[in-house]
Amino acid sequence: MAVQASAIAAAPAREAPGLLGLSGFGFNRAQSIAFLVMLLLVVAGPFFLYPVLLMKLLCFALFACAFNLLIGYVGLLSFGHAMFFGTGGYIAAHAAKVWGLTPELAILVGTAFGAVLGVVAGWIAIRRQGIYFAMITLALAQMVYFFYLQAPFTGGEDGIQRVPRGALFGVIDLRPDMAIYWVVAVIFLAGFLFISRVVHSPFGQVLKAIRENEPRAISLGYRVDDYKLLAFTLSAALAALAGSAKAIVFGIATLTDVYWSMSGEVVLMTLLGGLGTVFGPVAGAAVIVLMQNQLAELGAWVTVIQGVIFVVCVLLFRAGIMGELGRLLKVRL
């Protein structure tokens, strides 16, 4: 009784419920408004900006959200998430081009392969914590990179090119950019809402408990390794989903998506937007993708500018864009 009383006393004040039924996804009122604004931007975006650029942004936003599920809510820093992103891209591209699958099936196959790889990699990596976990994921990612470099079906350094967009369900032609944009938008929104539901579910609360105090979670009887493995697998599957969609959109799968620098890029997106926030990874991905597009003429200097932004963010905005905005507005975003 004393423990329950102290827990109740320490509980934060009840937040205003979400709008339009969005509380079912764990959103409070501020998050509901933020989601509606994001939804409006997703719907109106292709009428003002280049649809292919927006599709790239949405794919990387989903990738960052998947990564945030692992580091932001479980506290596990992976330096090898590109292996799932790239695996989804390679398998989806191969399935669409060689096996002749429709785009939705190709994306599902790529996601499934990413999930299986996540189970294997997670089973190995979660046995360690901290920097050891991060180094194991980096080592596994490099092994996957060299596999795709040497495997016959990947095309080596040339990658898998001329991947057909095909027809959705064999009916809707996805060759027009606007047609495939809505497919990518639905994939992103579905993945985003799924992640939000997961982190606000009882399962998500256990993940947060493991992040905050793993020994105490163990003492309460939770099999933390099972929870961490499931979270790792979900994160891997969603990262592969983002990579699969990107490969179909651009019609190519290359080593760039599985290289270690891609793992570093998603770390940057998540930290820049706000670690452990719902909308932070989306904001971080938007900043990085749009910046890369606007500064493309500078070549390698884009990487230098990214590094400067990262340093400034770490020094001045420790909670990231959405974290600091939430702190300023006194709401949870």
PEPEVEN-V271270 format. One record per helix or strand of 2 or more residues. SS is the DSSP state (H for helix, E for strand). FROM is the first residue (numbers start at 0). TO is the last residue. If there is no record, write none. Layout:
ss=SS from=FROM to=TO
ss=SS from=FROM to=TO
This chain:
ss=H from=1 to=9
ss=H from=21 to=24
ss=H from=28 to=44
ss=H from=50 to=70
ss=H from=81 to=96
ss=H from=102 to=124
ss=H from=129 to=149
ss=H from=151 to=153
ss=H from=155 to=157
ss=E from=166 to=167
ss=E from=171 to=172
ss=H from=176 to=198
ss=H from=201 to=211
ss=H from=213 to=218
ss=H from=223 to=249
ss=H from=254 to=257
ss=H from=259 to=272
ss=H from=279 to=293
ss=H from=295 to=297
ss=H from=300 to=315
ss=H from=319 to=328
